[in-house]
Amino acid sequence: MLGNATKYGAPPIEIVVVNGEDEIRVEVCDGGEGLPESFVPHLFDRFARAVTGVATTKPGTGLGLYLVARLAGAGGLRIAYTPNRPRGSRFVVHVLRDASRGMAARAAGITPQPAIR
């Protein structure tokens, strides 16, 4: 996501971490031209590339965001896109609190237990 912000976006590029009660959000925002509205439904598709705008002037395979979405999904995370205001793109990774505890436990070789509510 950060690579896309620097390749296709424009300054300012910001990384924001929001520590919410139920989730942690990691946001990558840029001040570029944003995405064509017609391309947004295909943004995370394999080999997807916009046919207008700055994407037509840069080399690429259309695999970057597809891989980000697949890796996020495999880790129990969710990724989303919204336009940045007043211009640009905003990509957000949502990490649920229960998911983040599970990932940390798996990384440490511990079998995570369900949360008790």
DRENSE-492457 format. One record per residue: residue number from 1; y, x, z of N, C-alpha, C in turn. Coordinates in nm, 3 decimals. Each point is the difference from the previous one (the first is absolute). Example, Ala and Ser with C-alpha at 12.3 -4.5 7.8 and 13.67 -1.06 7.14 Angstrom:
BEGIN
SITE    i     n_yy     n_xx     n_zz    ca_yy    ca_xx    ca_zz     c_yy     c_xx     c_zz
SITE    1   -0.569    1.319    0.780    0.119   -0.089    0.000    0.120    0.090    0.000
SITE    2    0.105   -0.035   -0.072    0.119    0.082    0.006    0.109   -0.077    0.073
This chain:
BEGIN
SITE    i     n_yy     n_xx     n_zz    ca_yy    ca_xx    ca_zz     c_yy     c_xx     c_zz
SITE    1   -0.118    0.083    0.000    0.118   -0.083    0.000    0.125    0.088    0.000
SITE    2   -0.002    0.104    0.079    0.115    0.089    0.003    0.016    0.072   -0.135
SITE    3   -0.114    0.037   -0.060    0.006    0.062   -0.132    0.062   -0.092   -0.103
SITE    4   -0.037   -0.128    0.003    0.059   -0.097   -0.093    0.149   -0.017    0.026
SITE    5    0.041   -0.001    0.126    0.142   -0.016    0.032    0.082    0.115   -0.057
SITE    6   -0.054    0.122    0.009    0.075    0.114   -0.052   -0.009    0.009   -0.152
SITE    7   -0.112   -0.044   -0.057   -0.018    0.010   -0.145    0.075   -0.111   -0.076
SITE    8   -0.012   -0.123    0.050    0.055   -0.115   -0.072    0.126   -0.058    0.063
SITE    9    0.022    0.029    0.127    0.116   -0.056    0.070    0.119    0.093   -0.008
SITE   10    0.095   -0.024    0.089    0.121    0.082    0.009    0.045    0.000    0.146
SITE   11    0.080    0.100    0.037    0.051    0.003    0.137    0.086   -0.124    0.029
SITE   12    0.008   -0.039    0.123   -0.068    0.059    0.115   -0.147   -0.043    0.007
SITE   13   -0.086    0.093    0.038   -0.140   -0.030    0.026   -0.019    0.007    0.151
SITE   14   -0.053   -0.107    0.054   -0.014   -0.009    0.146   -0.145   -0.032    0.036
SITE   15   -0.045    0.059    0.108   -0.128   -0.035    0.060    0.032   -0.058    0.137
SITE   16   -0.044   -0.123    0.021    0.030   -0.070    0.125   -0.133   -0.039    0.065
SITE   17   -0.013    0.027    0.128   -0.118   -0.043    0.075    0.048   -0.103    0.101
SITE   18   -0.060   -0.119   -0.006    0.037   -0.109    0.090   -0.118   -0.024    0.093
SITE   19    0.023    0.017    0.128   -0.102   -0.015    0.102    0.006   -0.142    0.056
SITE   20   -0.071   -0.092   -0.064    0.001   -0.139    0.043   -0.106   -0.028    0.104
SITE   21    0.003   -0.120    0.053   -0.095   -0.037    0.105   -0.143   -0.010   -0.053
SITE   22   -0.018   -0.059   -0.118   -0.134   -0.021   -0.056   -0.037    0.100   -0.109
SITE   23    0.100    0.069   -0.054   -0.027    0.093   -0.109    0.103    0.111   -0.003
SITE   24   -0.037    0.106   -0.069    0.092    0.109   -0.032    0.022   -0.008   -0.150
SITE   25    0.127    0.007   -0.042    0.031   -0.003   -0.143    0.059    0.134   -0.039
SITE   26   -0.050    0.054   -0.110    0.058    0.120   -0.058    0.060   -0.042   -0.134
SITE   27    0.131    0.017   -0.011    0.073   -0.046   -0.120    0.055    0.121   -0.075
SITE   28   -0.022    0.001   -0.131    0.060    0.101   -0.086    0.095   -0.075   -0.093
SITE   29    0.129    0.031    0.012    0.104   -0.071   -0.075    0.077    0.099   -0.087
SITE   30    0.040   -0.046   -0.118    0.085    0.083   -0.084    0.113   -0.083   -0.057
SITE   31    0.097    0.067   -0.058    0.118   -0.066   -0.056    0.002    0.001   -0.151
SITE   32   -0.117    0.006   -0.063   -0.007    0.002   -0.146    0.021   -0.136   -0.062
SITE   33   -0.048   -0.016   -0.121    0.020   -0.126   -0.074   -0.097   -0.110    0.043
SITE   34   -0.102    0.035    0.078   -0.098   -0.101    0.040   -0.100   -0.025   -0.111
SITE   35   -0.083   -0.099    0.020   -0.106   -0.031   -0.096    0.034   -0.125   -0.080
SITE   36   -0.040   -0.003   -0.127    0.017   -0.124   -0.075   -0.082   -0.111    0.067
SITE   37    0.061   -0.115    0.019   -0.067   -0.111    0.069   -0.134   -0.036   -0.065
SITE   38   -0.008    0.010   -0.131   -0.123   -0.036   -0.069   -0.115    0.098    0.028
SITE   39    0.034    0.121    0.047   -0.101    0.102    0.026   -0.058   -0.010    0.142
SITE   40    0.071   -0.059    0.091   -0.040   -0.003    0.141   -0.143   -0.052    0.021
SITE   41   -0.046   -0.107   -0.066   -0.138   -0.045    0.023   -0.107    0.103   -0.041
SITE   42    0.038    0.098   -0.082   -0.095    0.100   -0.048    0.018    0.136    0.066
SITE   43    0.088    0.008    0.095    0.042    0.126    0.060   -0.114    0.084    0.054
SITE   44   -0.100   -0.063    0.062   -0.109    0.074    0.062   -0.127   -0.001   -0.087
SITE   45    0.012   -0.041   -0.127   -0.114    0.000   -0.092   -0.026    0.142   -0.051
SITE   46   -0.125    0.025   -0.034   -0.037    0.131   -0.054    0.064    0.018   -0.138
SITE   47    0.058    0.115   -0.021    0.066    0.041   -0.125    0.124   -0.084   -0.033
SITE   48    0.056   -0.067    0.097    0.118   -0.084   -0.025    0.126    0.087   -0.006
SITE   49    0.077   -0.021   -0.105    0.129    0.067   -0.014    0.099   -0.100   -0.057
SITE   50    0.119    0.000    0.054    0.104   -0.088   -0.052    0.034    0.042   -0.143
SITE   51    0.032   -0.096   -0.083    0.032    0.029   -0.139    0.151    0.002   -0.026
SITE   52    0.078   -0.017    0.106    0.145    0.010   -0.011    0.051    0.083    0.116
SITE   53    0.124    0.042   -0.009    0.064    0.072    0.110   -0.039    0.146    0.008
SITE   54    0.024    0.058    0.116   -0.019    0.144    0.020   -0.145    0.044   -0.020
SITE   55   -0.096   -0.087    0.021   -0.141    0.038   -0.016   -0.031    0.045   -0.142
SITE   56    0.076   -0.048   -0.097   -0.026    0.039   -0.139    0.050    0.141   -0.029
SITE   57    0.079    0.057    0.089    0.056    0.134   -0.021   -0.073    0.108    0.078
SITE   58   -0.102   -0.038    0.079   -0.072    0.095    0.086   -0.148   -0.003   -0.034
SITE   59   -0.065    0.116    0.004   -0.145    0.001   -0.023   -0.074   -0.057    0.120
SITE   60   -0.115   -0.057   -0.024   -0.081   -0.053    0.110   -0.124   -0.067   -0.054
SITE   61   -0.095   -0.025    0.090   -0.127   -0.062   -0.039   -0.010   -0.146    0.041
SITE   62    0.085   -0.044    0.092   -0.013   -0.135    0.052   -0.107   -0.012    0.106
SITE   63   -0.040    0.112    0.058   -0.103   -0.002    0.104    0.054    0.017    0.141
SITE   64    0.121    0.050    0.016    0.051    0.032    0.133   -0.001   -0.116    0.098
SITE   65    0.068   -0.108   -0.033    0.006   -0.114    0.092   -0.133   -0.074    0.009
SITE   66   -0.079    0.006   -0.107   -0.135   -0.057    0.006   -0.080    0.073    0.107
SITE   67    0.005    0.133    0.000   -0.074    0.078    0.100    0.056   -0.022    0.140
SITE   68    0.131   -0.008    0.013    0.060   -0.028    0.131   -0.053   -0.133    0.054
SITE   69   -0.002   -0.102   -0.085   -0.046   -0.132    0.044   -0.148    0.002    0.037
SITE   70   -0.082    0.069   -0.079   -0.143    0.008    0.028   -0.026    0.075    0.131
SITE   71    0.068    0.111    0.021   -0.018    0.077    0.123    0.050   -0.078    0.121
SITE   72    0.112   -0.068   -0.016    0.052   -0.081    0.110   -0.100   -0.110    0.036
SITE   73   -0.051   -0.069   -0.101   -0.097   -0.107    0.025   -0.126    0.053    0.067
SITE   74   -0.047    0.118   -0.042   -0.121    0.059    0.060    0.022    0.033    0.147
SITE   75    0.124    0.027    0.036    0.032    0.032    0.140    0.044   -0.120    0.081
SITE   76   -0.010   -0.119   -0.057    0.040   -0.120    0.072    0.150   -0.021    0.003
SITE   77    0.072    0.064   -0.091    0.146   -0.012   -0.006    0.037   -0.092   -0.115
SITE   78    0.124   -0.045    0.001    0.051   -0.085   -0.107    0.126    0.065   -0.055
SITE   79    0.014   -0.001   -0.132    0.120    0.055   -0.063    0.070   -0.112   -0.076
SITE   80    0.131    0.006    0.000    0.077   -0.105   -0.067    0.124    0.063   -0.065
SITE   81    0.052   -0.071   -0.097    0.125    0.038   -0.067    0.101   -0.111    0.013
SITE   82    0.123    0.036    0.025    0.113   -0.093   -0.010    0.117    0.077   -0.060
SITE   83    0.089   -0.068   -0.069    0.119    0.069   -0.047    0.082    0.049    0.121
SITE   84    0.060    0.116   -0.014    0.089    0.051    0.103    0.139   -0.056   -0.029
SITE   85    0.075   -0.028    0.100    0.134   -0.055   -0.020    0.105    0.101    0.041
SITE   86    0.103    0.025   -0.079    0.040   -0.079   -0.116   -0.072    0.038   -0.129
SITE   87   -0.071    0.115   -0.004   -0.075    0.036   -0.120   -0.112    0.094    0.039
SITE   88   -0.098    0.011   -0.087   -0.109    0.092    0.024   -0.130   -0.070    0.035
SITE   89   -0.093    0.079    0.055   -0.132   -0.050    0.035   -0.028    0.027    0.147
SITE   90   -0.085   -0.085    0.058   -0.044    0.017    0.139   -0.150   -0.024    0.002
SITE   91   -0.074    0.103    0.037   -0.144   -0.011    0.019   -0.029    0.007    0.148
SITE   92   -0.085   -0.089    0.046   -0.027   -0.011    0.143   -0.150    0.007    0.025
SITE   93   -0.041    0.087    0.091   -0.138    0.005    0.047   -0.002   -0.066    0.136
SITE   94   -0.083   -0.103    0.014   -0.014   -0.073    0.126   -0.125    0.050    0.071
SITE   95    0.017    0.049    0.121   -0.112    0.048    0.081   -0.010   -0.092    0.122
SITE   96   -0.101   -0.084    0.003   -0.018   -0.087    0.116   -0.037    0.086    0.121
SITE   97    0.047   -0.037    0.115   -0.028    0.079    0.121   -0.150    0.018    0.020
SITE   98   -0.081   -0.104   -0.017   -0.144    0.013    0.017   -0.059    0.094   -0.105
SITE   99    0.052   -0.005   -0.122   -0.049    0.087   -0.107    0.032    0.145    0.030
SITE  100    0.120    0.028    0.054    0.038    0.139    0.027   -0.086    0.058    0.111
SITE  101   -0.036   -0.078    0.100   -0.088    0.049    0.105   -0.138    0.029   -0.057
SITE  102   -0.048   -0.087   -0.089   -0.131    0.021   -0.061   -0.004    0.124   -0.086
SITE  103    0.108    0.025   -0.078    0.002    0.118   -0.085    0.003    0.127    0.084
SITE  104    0.078    0.000    0.106    0.007    0.118    0.087   -0.135    0.026    0.065
SITE  105   -0.067   -0.105    0.042   -0.131    0.016    0.062   -0.102    0.054   -0.100
SITE  106    0.000   -0.054   -0.123   -0.094    0.049   -0.101    0.027    0.147   -0.032
SITE  107    0.127    0.038   -0.006    0.035    0.139   -0.029   -0.050    0.093    0.111
SITE  108   -0.006   -0.051    0.123   -0.047    0.080    0.113   -0.151   -0.009    0.016
SITE  109   -0.068   -0.076   -0.089   -0.144   -0.013    0.009   -0.047   -0.101    0.102
SITE  110    0.088   -0.090    0.042   -0.032   -0.103    0.099   -0.017   -0.133   -0.070
SITE  111   -0.101   -0.075    0.036   -0.017   -0.134   -0.057    0.097   -0.095    0.069
SITE  112    0.095   -0.056   -0.076    0.100   -0.088    0.062   -0.065   -0.129    0.050
SITE  113    0.048   -0.047    0.114   -0.046   -0.124    0.059    0.103   -0.109   -0.031
SITE  114   -0.046   -0.125   -0.014    0.096   -0.108   -0.025    0.099   -0.013    0.116
SITE  115    0.122   -0.036   -0.035    0.102   -0.019    0.104   -0.035   -0.123    0.085
SITE  116    0.024    0.011    0.128   -0.021   -0.114    0.091    0.131   -0.070    0.015
SITE  117    0.001   -0.128   -0.025    0.125   -0.077    0.008   -0.006   -0.098    0.112
